[in-house]
């Protein structure tokens, strides 16, 4: 009877103990006494290495929609085919972002992304600036891609989360290539950009995980 009661108490205390452990890890990281990511998180980071490859799926959808001729006069559920493709791509992107990481790792990602949210302010100001000066079309989009790539680069440098470079490089290259892209080929290049993001992010994440493994082995 006593053993059963003890087992129940241990089970009920486990979430609280896990929370205290995660808070202790956070304090240690803030004081520079522990690596940025715990050793038991590496398996989740390895999982993210493969998860980044899913970003190629929106690119493949865009490539398919650019190569397959559609009758834009027909509507389904009140929407034209290109609009449905856009909704499908957005749904896939949301689905990729929804996954089940452990609580401590989610907290670490939130800490990193919280610094990146401040970079959304320049994007908002860019839209205001474009509207004030009536800049639109291809020049506006080229500037938007270049600004997005520059902000992703700043996020990588400021947070030391180098996986942001996987976004910065393709976004910047896509912006620089805008003068060479005709409207009819825009979907092809946009799809290729997503595929490049998937490959770059996966490779950079794998490089980071390898560095973390060496760091923990040396400790």
N, C-alpha and C positions, 0 to 999 in steps of 0.2 A: 504493500500500500504506500509506504514511504517512498519507494523507488518510483512508483507511478506519479506521485505528486511532484517529486523532484524533476522528473522528465517533463511534466507539464509546465513547471516554472521555467525550465531551460528553454522550452519552445516559445513561451510568451515573452521571454526576455531577449530572444535572438534579434528581432527588429531593432530594439533599443541599443543592443550591443553593436550591431552593424552601423547604426547611425553615429554612435560615439566613435567607432573606428574610422568612419569616413571623415568626421569632423577633425579627428586627430591628424589624419593624413593631410587635410586641408591646412591646418595650423603648421605642420611640419614643412609643407611646401612653401607657405608664406615666409617662413623663417629660413628657407634655403637648406633645410635639414633632410629633405627627401626629394627624389626625382619628381618631375612634373607629373608623370603617370606612374601609378603603382605597378608592380611586377605582375599582379594578377589581372591587370587590365590589358596586357599585351595580346591575349587571345581575342579580346573584343576589337582591338585595333587591327589585328590581322583580318578579322571578319570585315571590318570597314574597307580594307584593301580591296576585297572582292566586291563589296557593296558599291564602291565608286564606279565599277565597270557598268553598273546599271544605268549610269548617266548616258551611256551610248544608246540606250533604247529610244529616248526622245529623238536623238539624232537620226537613228534608222527610220523612225516614223516620218520625220521631215524629209529625208531622202526619198523614201517611197512615195510620199505625196507629191514631191517635185517631179519625179520621173513618170508617175502614172497620170495620164490625162484625165481630167475631171470635167464634167459638164456643170459649170458654175451657175447655170440657169435653174438647175433642179435644187429643191430644198427638202431637207429631212428634219422633221420636228421644228419647222420654221427657220432652220439654219442652212446656210450654204455649206458645201463640202469643206472648203478651207476653214470655215469657222468650227466645224466639227473636229477637224484635225487639230486645231489649236486647243480645243477643250480636251481632247484625248492626250495631247502632250502635257498640258497642265495637270491632268489627273495622274499621269505616270510620275511626274516630278513630285507631286504631293505624296504619292505612295512610296517613293524612294526615301523620302524624309521621315517616314513613320517606321520606326523599328524599336526593338526592345533591348536597350543598353542597361547595364546595371546602374544603380542610383548614383554612385560615386563618379562614374564616368560621365553620366549626363550632367552632373554638377560641374565637372571640369570643362565640358564642351560649352556649357552656358557661360562660364567665366570667360572663356576665350571669345565666344560670339558676342558677349555683352560689349566688349571693346569694339567689335566690328560694327555694331549697330550705329555707333556714332558716325560711321562713314556714309550712312544713308542720308545724312543732312546735305552733303554736297550734291547728291543725286537730286534731291528735292529742289535745291536752289538752281540746279541746271535746267530743270523743267520750267521753273519760273523765268529764268533768263531767256530760254528759248522762246517762250510765249511773248515776253516783252519785246523782243527784237524780231518776232515773226520768223524765226528760223525753223524750218521743218524739212521734211523729206530726207533725202540721203545725207546731206550735211549734218542734220541733227542726229541721225542714227549713228553716223560715223563718230561723232563726238561722244555720243552716249556709250558706245562700246569702248572707246579709248579711255573715257573717264572711269567706267566700270573696271577695266583692266588695271588702271592706275590705283584705284582704291583697293582692289584685291591685293595688289603688290604691297601697298602700305599696311594692309591688315596682316600680311605674312611677316613683314619686318617688325611691326609693333608687337604682335602676339607670339612671335617665334613659331607659329603654326605654319610651317612651310608648305603645307598642302594647299594653302591659298594660292600659291604660285601655279598650281594646276588650273586655276581659274584665270589668273592674271595673264599668263602667256597666251592662251587661245583668244581671250577677249581682246587683248591689245592687238594681236595679229589680225583678228577679224575686223577691228576698227581701221587698221592701216590698209587693209585690202579693199575697203568699201569703194574707193574710186574705180577699181577694176571689176566690180561686181555689177552685172546688169540685173534689173528687177526680176527677170525670168529665171535667173540662176540663184536668187537670194536664198531660197529654201534649201538648195543643195549645199551652199556654203554654211548656212546656219546649222544644218545637220552635221556637217563635217566638224564644225566648231564644238558641238556637244560630244562627238566621238573623241575629239582631241582632249577635251576636258576630262572625260572618263579615263583615258589612257594616262594623261599627265598626273592626275590625282592619285590613281592607283599606284603608279611607279614611285611617286614622291612619298606616299604613305608607306609603301614597302621599305623604302630607304630609311624612313624615320623609325619604323618598327625594328629594323636591323640595328640601328644605332642605340635604341632603348634596350634591346636585349644585351648588347655589349656593355652598356652602362651598368645594368643590373648584375651581369656576370662579374664585372670588376669590383662591384660593391660586396 
